Amino acid sequence: SIGVMVRVNPSRLLRVLAQRGGRVMGLDVGDRFVGVAVSDPSNTVARGLTTLEKMVERKEFGPRVPSHPGGARRPLTEKNITIFGNELEELIKGNMVFALVIGLPNHVDGCVSEQSRRTSRFVTKLLRSNAYIRRIPMYWQDETYSSQLAREDLSRRGIRAPARQKKILDAVSAERILQRFLTRYN
């Protein structure tokens, strides 16, 4: 649990933000990427925005080997949390965001999953490292099946190549998470 989260009634918040042109941002925190989605000005429709890297390749292992099958990547390391926080802060400011919704991947029966614990730890580090983000109201949203549903959405749109799909899967998952929140509280 994160003790620094700001609590505002979500339904009231959405009404006030819609009147003032403020938006809500949804995050799907994965192991390597964080999908980002943003609401429309009325806070009724979510759209995938981008995907931020949470993990980066370790440079001390030399250059990639492009001729290697699968693109042979270097080992990964977590991106500096301050750099990640600054990237997210830029997106928040640039999209007039005044609230964050973070997907929490619990098990179907509601029990906390290991991924939920990792997400919570990552968000705690993010809040500790960035005072601007720490002041924004933040909400947890169940994200059960969001990635699976996002994959199905992409397939329906004709995006089937796994490499191409991965680039936008996390943003579409964030869109699903944010849309659940907007639908629930509007």
C-alpha positions as a Markdown table, in Angstrom:
| # | Residue | x | y | z |
|---|---|---|---|---|
| 1 | Ser | 0.0 | 0.0 | 0.0 |
| 2 | Ile | 1.2 | 3.5 | -0.8 |
| 3 | Gly | 0.6 | 6.0 | 2.0 |
| 4 | Val | 1.2 | 9.1 | 0.0 |
| 5 | Met | -1.8 | 8.8 | -2.4 |
| 6 | Val | -4.2 | 11.8 | -2.5 |
| 7 | Arg | -7.8 | 10.7 | -2.0 |
| 8 | Val | -10.6 | 12.6 | -3.8 |
| 9 | Asn | -14.0 | 11.1 | -4.6 |
| 10 | Pro | -13.5 | 9.8 | -8.2 |
| 11 | Ser | -17.0 | 10.7 | -9.5 |
| 12 | Arg | -16.7 | 14.3 | -8.1 |
| 13 | Leu | -13.1 | 14.6 | -9.5 |
| 14 | Leu | -14.2 | 13.5 | -13.0 |
| 15 | Arg | -17.1 | 16.1 | -13.0 |
| 16 | Val | -14.8 | 18.9 | -11.9 |
| 17 | Leu | -12.1 | 18.0 | -14.3 |
| 18 | Ala | -14.5 | 17.8 | -17.2 |
| 19 | Gln | -15.8 | 21.3 | -16.4 |
| 20 | Arg | -12.3 | 22.7 | -16.3 |
| 21 | Gly | -10.8 | 20.8 | -19.2 |
| 22 | Gly | -8.6 | 18.6 | -17.1 |
| 23 | Arg | -7.8 | 15.0 | -18.1 |
| 24 | Val | -7.1 | 11.7 | -16.5 |
| 25 | Met | -4.1 | 9.5 | -17.4 |
| 26 | Gly | -4.1 | 5.7 | -17.2 |
| 27 | Leu | -0.9 | 3.6 | -16.6 |
| 28 | Asp | -0.3 | -0.1 | -17.3 |
| 29 | Val | 2.9 | -0.9 | -15.5 |
| 30 | Gly | 4.6 | -4.0 | -16.9 |
| 31 | Asp | 8.0 | -5.5 | -16.4 |
| 32 | Arg | 9.7 | -3.7 | -19.2 |
| 33 | Phe | 7.3 | -1.0 | -20.4 |
| 34 | Val | 4.6 | 1.3 | -19.0 |
| 35 | Gly | 1.6 | 1.8 | -21.2 |
| 36 | Val | 0.1 | 5.3 | -21.1 |
| 37 | Ala | -3.4 | 6.4 | -22.0 |
| 38 | Val | -5.3 | 9.7 | -21.6 |
| 39 | Ser | -8.9 | 10.6 | -21.4 |
| 40 | Asp | -10.7 | 13.1 | -23.8 |
| 41 | Pro | -11.5 | 16.5 | -22.3 |
| 42 | Ser | -15.0 | 15.3 | -21.2 |
| 43 | Asn | -13.3 | 12.4 | -19.3 |
| 44 | Thr | -15.6 | 9.8 | -20.9 |
| 45 | Val | -13.4 | 8.2 | -23.6 |
| 46 | Ala | -9.8 | 6.8 | -23.1 |
| 47 | Arg | -7.2 | 6.5 | -25.9 |
| 48 | Gly | -3.8 | 4.9 | -25.9 |
| 49 | Leu | -1.1 | 7.6 | -26.0 |
| 50 | Thr | 2.3 | 6.0 | -25.8 |
| 51 | Thr | 4.6 | 3.4 | -24.1 |
| 52 | Leu | 7.5 | 4.4 | -21.9 |
| 53 | Glu | 10.5 | 2.2 | -21.3 |
| 54 | Lys | 10.8 | 1.1 | -17.7 |
| 55 | Met | 13.8 | -1.2 | -18.4 |
| 56 | Val | 16.7 | -0.3 | -20.7 |
| 57 | Glu | 19.5 | -2.3 | -22.3 |
| 58 | Arg | 22.8 | -2.3 | -20.3 |
| 59 | Lys | 25.4 | -0.6 | -22.4 |
| 60 | Glu | 28.4 | -2.1 | -20.8 |
| 61 | Phe | 27.6 | -5.4 | -22.7 |
| 62 | Gly | 28.5 | -3.9 | -26.1 |
| 63 | Pro | 26.4 | -3.3 | -29.2 |
| 64 | Arg | 23.4 | -5.3 | -30.3 |
| 65 | Val | 24.1 | -8.1 | -32.8 |
| 66 | Pro | 21.5 | -7.3 | -35.5 |
| 67 | Ser | 22.4 | -10.4 | -37.6 |
| 68 | His | 21.6 | -12.7 | -34.7 |
| 69 | Pro | 18.2 | -14.5 | -34.9 |
| 70 | Gly | 15.8 | -12.6 | -32.7 |
| 71 | Gly | 17.9 | -9.5 | -32.6 |
| 72 | Ala | 20.1 | -10.6 | -29.7 |
| 73 | Arg | 19.5 | -8.0 | -27.0 |
| 74 | Arg | 21.9 | -6.9 | -24.3 |
| 75 | Pro | 20.8 | -7.7 | -20.7 |
| 76 | Leu | 18.2 | -5.2 | -19.2 |
| 77 | Thr | 18.5 | -3.0 | -16.2 |
| 78 | Glu | 15.8 | -0.7 | -14.6 |
| 79 | Lys | 15.8 | 2.8 | -16.0 |
| 80 | Asn | 16.8 | 5.5 | -13.5 |
| 81 | Ile | 13.5 | 6.2 | -11.7 |
| 82 | Thr | 14.1 | 10.0 | -11.8 |
| 83 | Ile | 14.5 | 10.0 | -15.6 |
| 84 | Phe | 11.4 | 7.9 | -15.9 |
| 85 | Gly | 9.5 | 10.3 | -13.5 |
| 86 | Asn | 10.6 | 13.3 | -15.6 |
| 87 | Glu | 9.4 | 11.6 | -18.8 |
| 88 | Leu | 6.0 | 10.9 | -17.2 |
| 89 | Glu | 5.8 | 14.4 | -15.7 |
| 90 | Glu | 6.3 | 15.9 | -19.2 |
| 91 | Leu | 3.4 | 13.7 | -20.6 |
| 92 | Ile | 1.2 | 14.7 | -17.6 |
| 93 | Lys | 1.9 | 18.5 | -18.1 |
| 94 | Gly | 1.6 | 18.3 | -21.9 |
| 95 | Asn | -1.8 | 16.6 | -21.8 |
| 96 | Met | -3.3 | 18.7 | -19.0 |
| 97 | Val | -3.6 | 15.6 | -16.7 |
| 98 | Phe | -4.8 | 16.2 | -13.1 |
| 99 | Ala | -5.4 | 12.5 | -12.0 |
| 100 | Leu | -3.7 | 9.2 | -12.5 |
| 101 | Val | -5.3 | 5.7 | -12.7 |
| 102 | Ile | -2.9 | 2.8 | -12.3 |
| 103 | Gly | -3.8 | -0.7 | -13.3 |
| 104 | Leu | -3.4 | -3.3 | -10.5 |
| 105 | Pro | -3.1 | -6.9 | -11.9 |
| 106 | Asn | -4.7 | -8.9 | -9.1 |
| 107 | His | -5.7 | -12.5 | -9.6 |
| 108 | Val | -9.2 | -13.2 | -10.9 |
| 109 | Asp | -10.3 | -14.2 | -7.3 |
| 110 | Gly | -9.2 | -10.7 | -6.1 |
| 111 | Cys | -6.0 | -11.9 | -4.3 |
| 112 | Val | -2.9 | -9.8 | -4.7 |
| 113 | Ser | -0.5 | -11.2 | -7.4 |
| 114 | Glu | 3.3 | -10.9 | -7.6 |
| 115 | Gln | 2.9 | -8.5 | -10.5 |
| 116 | Ser | 0.6 | -6.3 | -8.2 |
| 117 | Arg | 3.4 | -6.2 | -5.7 |
| 118 | Arg | 6.0 | -5.2 | -8.3 |
| 119 | Thr | 3.6 | -2.5 | -9.6 |
| 120 | Ser | 3.1 | -1.2 | -6.1 |
| 121 | Arg | 6.8 | -1.1 | -5.4 |
| 122 | Phe | 7.5 | 0.7 | -8.7 |
| 123 | Val | 4.8 | 3.3 | -8.1 |
| 124 | Thr | 6.2 | 3.9 | -4.5 |
| 125 | Lys | 9.6 | 4.6 | -6.0 |
| 126 | Leu | 8.1 | 6.9 | -8.6 |
| 127 | Leu | 6.2 | 8.9 | -6.0 |
| 128 | Arg | 9.3 | 9.2 | -3.8 |
| 129 | Ser | 11.4 | 10.4 | -6.7 |
| 130 | Asn | 9.0 | 13.0 | -8.2 |
| 131 | Ala | 7.3 | 15.6 | -6.1 |
| 132 | Tyr | 5.1 | 16.8 | -9.0 |
| 133 | Ile | 3.6 | 13.4 | -9.6 |
| 134 | Arg | 3.2 | 12.8 | -5.8 |
| 135 | Arg | 0.7 | 15.7 | -5.6 |
| 136 | Ile | -1.6 | 14.3 | -8.2 |
| 137 | Pro | -4.7 | 12.3 | -7.1 |
| 138 | Met | -4.0 | 8.7 | -7.9 |
| 139 | Tyr | -6.4 | 5.7 | -8.1 |
| 140 | Trp | -5.9 | 1.9 | -8.4 |
| 141 | Gln | -8.0 | 0.2 | -11.0 |
| 142 | Asp | -8.4 | -3.6 | -11.4 |
| 143 | Glu | -6.8 | -4.6 | -14.7 |
| 144 | Thr | -7.8 | -8.2 | -14.9 |
| 145 | Tyr | -7.7 | -9.4 | -18.5 |
| 146 | Ser | -6.7 | -5.9 | -19.8 |
| 147 | Ser | -3.7 | -7.3 | -21.7 |
| 148 | Gln | -5.7 | -10.2 | -23.2 |
| 149 | Leu | -8.5 | -7.9 | -24.3 |
| 150 | Ala | -6.0 | -5.4 | -25.7 |
| 151 | Arg | -4.4 | -8.3 | -27.8 |
| 152 | Glu | -7.9 | -9.1 | -29.1 |
| 153 | Asp | -8.5 | -5.4 | -29.9 |
| 154 | Leu | -5.3 | -5.3 | -31.9 |
| 155 | Ser | -6.1 | -8.5 | -33.8 |
| 156 | Arg | -9.5 | -7.1 | -34.7 |
| 157 | Arg | -7.7 | -4.0 | -36.0 |
| 158 | Gly | -5.5 | -6.2 | -38.2 |
| 159 | Ile | -2.3 | -5.8 | -36.1 |
| 160 | Arg | -1.1 | -9.4 | -35.8 |
| 161 | Ala | 2.7 | -9.3 | -36.1 |
| 162 | Pro | 4.0 | -9.9 | -32.5 |
| 163 | Ala | 6.9 | -7.3 | -32.8 |
| 164 | Arg | 4.6 | -4.6 | -34.1 |
| 165 | Gln | 1.9 | -5.6 | -31.6 |
| 166 | Lys | 4.2 | -5.3 | -28.6 |
| 167 | Lys | 4.9 | -1.7 | -29.4 |
| 168 | Ile | 1.3 | -0.7 | -28.8 |
| 169 | Leu | -0.1 | -3.5 | -26.6 |
| 170 | Asp | 0.8 | -1.7 | -23.4 |
| 171 | Ala | -0.8 | 1.6 | -24.5 |
| 172 | Val | -4.0 | -0.2 | -25.5 |
| 173 | Ser | -4.0 | -2.0 | -22.1 |
| 174 | Ala | -3.6 | 1.3 | -20.4 |
| 175 | Glu | -6.5 | 2.6 | -22.5 |
| 176 | Arg | -8.6 | -0.4 | -21.3 |
| 177 | Ile | -7.7 | 0.2 | -17.7 |
| 178 | Leu | -8.5 | 4.0 | -17.9 |
| 179 | Gln | -11.8 | 3.3 | -19.8 |
| 180 | Arg | -12.9 | 0.9 | -17.0 |
| 181 | Phe | -12.3 | 3.7 | -14.5 |
| 182 | Leu | -14.1 | 6.4 | -16.5 |
| 183 | Thr | -17.1 | 4.1 | -17.1 |
| 184 | Arg | -17.3 | 3.1 | -13.5 |
| 185 | Tyr | -17.2 | 6.7 | -12.1 |
| 186 | Asn | -19.0 | 8.7 | -14.8 |
